[in-house]
Every structure is written in structure tokens, then in C-alpha cells.
């Protein structure tokens, strides 16, 4: 399908072509063929590669670059072609893009094939002499994210292709296109807790050691922690219990083991390692052990020239003054911030990950103009 698209294809046609490629995470193959077919005619050098092994791979990644004059500024567009499983109950097939009224339906219309199509359409209107533009596109943002953007960053460093600025096309708008951009994200750490006891009969508790009692006390202490009151740019950090289990089918047996899991979303007053160590210390006092997985650290791109430039492009197109926010979950911006300043901006997120995901065609067309304006300003 990508081979039939012309260099002047509309953003709607580009989005439909991407949506028509099934790409449940981790994505490989056809959807990357489609994007390469859109970028190559625009003069981009396209590099594709697979990274990782099962169960979290292999993951396909794409880095494409169109170099401007020597010493010119470099703007990177970043995003993902993988999508979450569509589930059942769609009005039409999730990978059969359909226009109904003013909307385009299909899995990925909002998150985030529509945004990537807008990036391509915008860049098609920017002359090569304006500067260097690259695309940093993974097939593993919706999944474990172990072999996606991290592998792309390694490639960019090896090649010496480090951008000055990076714009991630996540769906950040809430009520109207342009009402919010993300200048940072909270960090995330998941921690597994385990308490060993001694199995026994409930009628003879003195011969056993109930691990649930100690686990409950541990969780009560953890739940009582006030991590902080928030900052100028971040909401208060929060700790939530997300699982509790002892796997005991018997009513008259004190179990030998009990476990739980907590998730902490934290602001830039903390680090994942610091929080994991704090939880481990509390768990240890209750006879428990922990295992932590840090998904990402909190970060903030200080509002300034970059955010003002993007806000100006949004305001020019929509008349809206965008809110600068750090709300929501994590994204691959948590990795890209190690390369350069990064901001996220994209479509309205009301239907992302939902059945009958849809984007307003007018928003797609407006996003092209916003991305074009922001690109010209970033490269100036």
C-alpha cells in the first residue's frame, strides 16, 4: 500500500495507510514498510533494524534522517507504530480505517499513527535546506519498551546523529487540539514484596508463622507514607498497592508465603533507586524482601525557548494557549530526554486505547500545520 502513495499524499491518506497495517505491540514488518515508503521519497535515509529476543522481542525500529546544510540545526520527531490490542466490539475492523462523518476510525488513529502521518505531511512541506530532520520510531512503546527507543538512542549515539530538540507526538491534548503539551513526566517504579513464614494448622498458630500478618503491617506502613506535597511542575508522588496474594486454597492452613506489589509514580524530588531502597528498608524491618523495576525517572524540560516556540505554533493555528503539564503516565520521552530537550504534543487523547478509536480529520490537518510551523521555527 505504501508504494502507491504519492509524495503529495494527504495526511488523511497517510494515516489510513498506517492504520491499515496491523501492528499490535511489538510491531514489525508491514507498518514499517509503509512508513519507509512515505519517508524515502522525501529524501530520507532510512535505517531499520530488529532488537531483542522473546518474550519481549524482537522489536523493529526505524531511524530516518534528512540532513540539511553543514552545521544546521537538527529536529527529531519521535513516536511509535505499535498499538495496544484492539479488543472486541468494534463497529468496523480495527485495522480497516473508515471515515464516518468528520472522523477517521481505526486502532492507532490517535495513539499514534495519526500523529506520525501529520509529522510526515508536515516535513514534506519543509525544504531540505531548512535544516536536519530525523524520525525516531519504535515498534515497542506500548509494551515493555526494552528494545525500542533505548536501542534507537544507542544507534543515534553510534552514528553521532544527536538532535538539538526532540518533539514526541503522543496524544497530549485533552478537550481540544492544542490545549496541553507535556514538558515532563513523572517517574515510575514497581516493587514486588515477599514475606516468608512457616506453614501450619490454623488451630495451632504457635507452631506456625503467619506471613500475611507481617505483610499487612508492612503495607500499612508503606501506605501511610506521604512522599511529598508536589512541586511547581509536578503533582504529589503516590504509592499504590496493585496486587496482594498468598495462593492459599485451604481454609485451615496458615500459608508459608505472602506477596504483594506496589507501584510508585514519583516527581523529580525522588529517584527510582532512592524509593526502592526506602521500601526495601521498611520491608526488611517486617521480615520481607523486595525486587524493584524502575520504568523511568522523572524529568522536566524547563519551559523556555522550545516550549514557547511550540506554543506559538499551536496558538497561531488554534488560538489556544496550551497548558504546560507533567501529568499522566510515562512515555518514551523518559529515554529521549537523555539526548536533548524533549516536549510531547499531539492529538486529543479521549479515545486512545478504546474501542472505536477515532481522530477528527480537521485535527489531523491542523496538526500538520502546527508541526510545520514548529519545525521551521526549531530549525531557524
C-alpha positions in Angstrom: 0.0 0.0 0.0 2.9 2.4 0.8 4.2 2.1 -2.7 1.1 3.6 -4.2 1.1 6.7 -2.0 2.3 9.8 -3.9 4.8 12.3 -2.4 1.9 14.7 -2.2 -0.5 12.3 -0.4 -2.8 14.0 2.2 -2.3 13.4 5.9 -5.6 11.5 5.8 -4.3 9.1 3.2 -1.0 8.7 5.1 -2.9 8.0 8.3 -5.2 5.5 6.6 -2.2 3.6 5.1 -0.6 3.3 8.6 -3.8 2.2 10.3 -4.4 -0.5 7.7 -1.2 -2.2 8.8 -1.9 -4.4 11.9 0.8 -3.6 14.4 -0.1 -4.9 17.9 3.0 -4.4 20.1 5.7 -5.4 19.5 5.3 -4.3 15.9 7.4 -5.4 12.9 7.2 -5.6 9.2 4.3 -4.1 7.2 3.7 -0.9 9.1 7.4 -0.1 8.9 7.4 -0.8 5.2 4.6 1.7 4.9 6.4 4.4 6.8 9.6 3.8 4.9 7.6 4.2 1.7 6.3 7.6 2.9 9.8 8.9 4.0 12.1 7.7 1.3 10.6 9.8 -1.5 11.1 12.9 0.7 14.9 12.3 0.7 15.3 10.5 4.0 17.9 7.9 4.6 16.1 5.1 6.3 17.7 2.6 8.7 15.6 -0.3 10.1 16.7 -3.0 12.5 15.4 -5.6 14.9 16.4 -5.7 18.5 15.8 -8.1 21.4 14.5 -11.6 21.7 11.4 -13.3 23.0 9.5 -12.8 25.2 9.8 -9.0 24.8 11.2 -9.0 21.3 12.1 -9.0 18.5 11.2 -5.3 18.1 11.6 -3.4 14.9 12.9 0.2 15.0 13.3 2.9 12.4 15.7 5.8 12.2 15.4 8.1 9.3 17.3 11.3 8.6 17.3 14.0 6.0 20.4 16.1 6.5 20.4 19.9 6.0 23.3 22.1 5.3 26.5 21.5 7.3 26.1 22.7 10.8 22.4 23.2 10.5 20.1 22.6 13.5 18.6 19.1 13.9 15.0 18.5 15.0 13.9 14.9 15.7 10.3 13.7 15.5 9.8 10.6 17.8 6.9 8.2 18.2 5.8 4.6 17.9 4.0 2.5 15.4 2.9 -0.3 17.7 -0.6 -0.2 19.2 -2.4 -1.9 22.1 -4.6 -5.0 21.3 -7.9 -3.7 19.8 -10.2 -6.0 21.7 -13.7 -6.9 20.6 -16.8 -5.0 19.7 -15.5 -2.5 17.1 -18.2 -1.1 14.8 -15.8 -1.9 11.9 -12.5 -3.8 11.8 -9.9 -2.0 13.9 -7.3 -2.2 11.1 -9.8 -1.2 8.4 -9.6 2.6 8.5 -13.0 4.1 7.9 -14.1 7.7 7.5 -17.6 8.3 9.1 -18.6 11.9 9.1 -15.8 14.1 10.3 -13.9 11.3 12.0 -11.4 8.7 10.9 -11.7 5.4 12.8 -9.1 2.7 13.4 -6.7 1.4 16.0 -3.8 3.9 16.2 -5.8 6.8 14.8 -4.9 8.9 17.9 -2.1 6.8 19.5 -0.2 7.5 17.5 -0.3 6.7 13.7 -2.3 9.8 13.1 0.4 11.9 14.7 3.1 10.2 12.7 1.2 10.8 9.5 1.0 14.5 10.4 4.7 14.6 11.0 5.4 13.2 7.6 3.0 15.5 5.9 4.5 18.5 7.7 8.0 17.6 6.8 7.0 17.2 3.2 6.3 21.0 3.2 9.7 21.9 4.8 12.6 22.4 2.3 15.7 20.3 2.9 17.8 23.5 3.1 15.9 24.5 6.3 17.9 22.0 8.4 18.3 18.4 9.5 15.2 16.4 10.4 15.0 12.9 11.7 12.4 10.3 12.7 12.9 8.1 15.7 10.2 5.5 15.5 9.9 2.3 17.5 7.6 -0.8 17.5 7.7 -1.2 21.3 6.3 1.8 23.2 3.1 0.1 24.3 4.9 -3.0 25.6 7.9 -3.5 27.9 9.9 -0.8 25.9 13.2 -2.7 26.5 14.3 -3.0 22.9 12.7 0.1 21.3 13.7 3.7 21.8 16.6 2.7 24.0 18.1 0.8 21.0 17.4 3.7 18.8 19.3 6.0 21.1 22.3 3.7 21.0 22.2 3.8 17.2 22.0 7.6 17.1 24.9 7.9 19.5 27.0 5.5 17.5 26.3 7.5 14.3 26.8 10.8 16.0 23.3 12.0 15.0 22.3 13.8 18.2 19.3 16.2 17.7 19.2 19.7 19.2 15.5 19.2 20.0 13.0 16.4 20.0 9.2 16.5 19.6 7.3 13.4 20.6 3.9 13.1 19.0 2.0 11.5 21.9 -1.7 12.4 22.2 -1.4 15.1 24.8 -4.5 17.3 24.0 -7.4 16.8 26.3 -10.5 18.7 25.3 -9.4 20.4 22.1 -6.3 20.1 19.9 -3.7 22.3 21.3 -4.9 22.7 24.9 -2.0 20.8 26.5 1.7 19.9 25.9 3.9 17.8 28.1 7.1 19.3 29.3 7.9 16.5 31.7 6.7 13.2 33.1 6.7 11.5 36.5 8.9 8.6 37.1 7.6 5.0 37.7 8.9 2.1 39.8 7.2 -1.2 40.5 8.2 -3.2 43.6 7.4 -6.8 44.4 7.3 -7.6 48.1 7.5 -11.1 49.7 7.4 -12.4 53.2 8.4 -15.9 54.1 6.6 -17.6 57.0 6.1 -21.1 58.4 3.2 -23.1 57.2 0.9 -24.7 59.9 -2.6 -25.5 61.1 -4.8 -22.6 62.0 -5.8 -24.4 65.2 -2.1 -24.4 66.3 -0.8 -20.9 65.4 2.0 -21.2 68.0 3.6 -23.9 65.7 3.4 -21.6 62.6 4.4 -18.1 61.5 1.8 -16.3 59.5 3.4 -14.2 56.8 0.2 -12.3 56.0 0.2 -10.6 59.4 3.7 -9.2 58.7 2.9 -8.3 55.1 -0.3 -6.4 56.1 1.7 -4.5 58.7 4.3 -3.7 56.1 1.7 -2.5 53.6 0.0 -0.3 56.3 3.3 1.4 57.0 4.0 1.9 53.3 0.5 3.2 52.6 0.9 5.8 55.4 3.9 7.4 53.8 3.4 10.9 52.4 6.2 11.1 49.8 5.8 14.8 49.2 3.3 17.6 48.6 4.1 18.1 44.9 6.2 20.8 43.3 5.7 23.8 41.0 5.6 21.5 38.0 4.6 18.1 39.4 1.7 16.7 41.3 2.4 14.8 44.6 4.0 11.4 44.2 1.8 8.5 45.1 2.3 4.9 46.2 -0.4 2.3 45.3 -0.8 -1.3 46.2 -1.5 -3.1 43.0 -1.5 -6.8 44.0 -1.9 -9.0 47.1 -1.6 -12.8 47.1 -0.7 -15.8 49.2 -2.1 -18.5 46.9 -3.7 -20.5 49.7 -6.7 -22.7 48.6 -7.2 -24.2 52.1 -9.3 -22.6 54.8 -7.4 -24.3 57.7 -3.8 -23.7 56.7 -1.6 -20.8 57.6 0.3 -20.2 54.4 4.1 -20.3 54.1 4.5 -17.2 51.9 2.6 -14.0 51.1 3.4 -11.4 48.5 2.3 -8.0 47.2 3.2 -5.5 44.6 3.2 -1.7 44.8 3.6 1.0 42.1 5.0 4.4 42.8 4.6 7.3 40.4 7.0 10.0 41.6 8.1 13.5 40.8 11.6 15.0 40.5 12.1 15.2 44.2 12.9 11.5 44.1 14.8 8.8 42.1 13.6 5.3 41.4 16.6 3.9 43.2 16.0 6.0 46.3 12.4 5.0 46.6 13.2 1.3 46.0 15.8 1.5 48.8 13.3 3.2 51.2 10.7 0.5 50.5 13.4 -2.3 51.0 14.3 -0.8 54.4 10.7 -0.9 55.6 10.1 -4.4 54.2 13.3 -5.6 55.9 12.0 -4.5 59.3 9.0 -6.7 58.7 11.0 -9.7 57.6 10.3 -9.1 53.9 12.3 -8.9 50.7 11.8 -6.7 47.6 12.5 -6.7 43.9 12.2 -3.3 42.1 11.9 -2.5 38.4 12.4 1.2 37.5 10.4 2.0 34.3 11.7 5.6 34.1 12.9 8.6 36.1 11.0 11.8 36.5 12.2 14.6 34.2 11.4 18.2 33.3 12.2 20.2 30.2 12.4 23.6 31.7 9.9 25.9 30.0 11.7 28.3 27.7 12.6 28.8 24.1 11.5 25.3 22.9 8.1 25.3 24.7 7.4 29.0 23.7 8.2 28.1 20.1 5.8 25.2 20.0 3.2 27.2 21.9 3.4 29.9 19.3 2.8 27.4 16.5 -0.2 26.0 18.4 -1.6 29.4 19.1 -1.2 30.5 15.5 -3.3 27.6 14.3 -5.9 27.1 17.0 -6.0 30.4 19.0 -5.4 28.3 22.2 -2.8 29.0 24.8 -1.6 25.4 25.6 -1.1 24.3 29.2 2.4 23.1 30.1 1.9 19.9 32.0 3.7 16.9 33.5 0.5 14.9 34.2 -0.3 11.4 33.0 1.7 8.2 32.7 5.1 7.5 31.2 6.2 7.7 27.6 9.4 7.2 25.6 10.2 10.8 26.3 11.7 9.4 29.6 14.5 7.9 27.5 14.9 10.6 24.8 15.4 13.4 27.4 19.0 11.9 27.8 19.7 13.1 24.3 18.3 16.6 24.2 15.4 18.7 25.4 12.1 16.9 24.6 8.5 18.0 24.6 5.4 15.9 23.8 2.5 17.3 21.8 -0.2 15.6 19.7 -3.9 14.8 19.2 -6.8 14.6 21.6 -6.5 11.6 23.8 -10.2 10.9 24.6 -10.4 7.6 22.6 -6.8 6.3 22.8 -6.7 2.6 23.8 -10.5 2.5 23.5 -12.8 0.6 21.2 -13.7 2.6 18.1 -10.6 4.9 18.5 -11.1 7.9 16.2 -9.5 11.2 15.3 -11.1 14.3 13.8 -9.9 14.8 10.2 -9.8 18.6 10.9 -7.4 17.9 13.8 -5.1 15.8 11.6 -5.0 18.7 9.1 -4.4 21.3 11.8 -1.7 19.2 13.4 0.2 19.2 10.1 0.2 23.0 10.1 1.3 23.1 13.8 4.2 20.6 13.2 5.2 22.5 10.1 5.3 25.8 12.0 7.2 24.3 14.9 9.7 22.6 12.5 10.5 25.8 10.7 10.9 27.7 14.0 13.1 24.9 15.5 15.4 24.9 12.5 15.7 28.6 12.1 
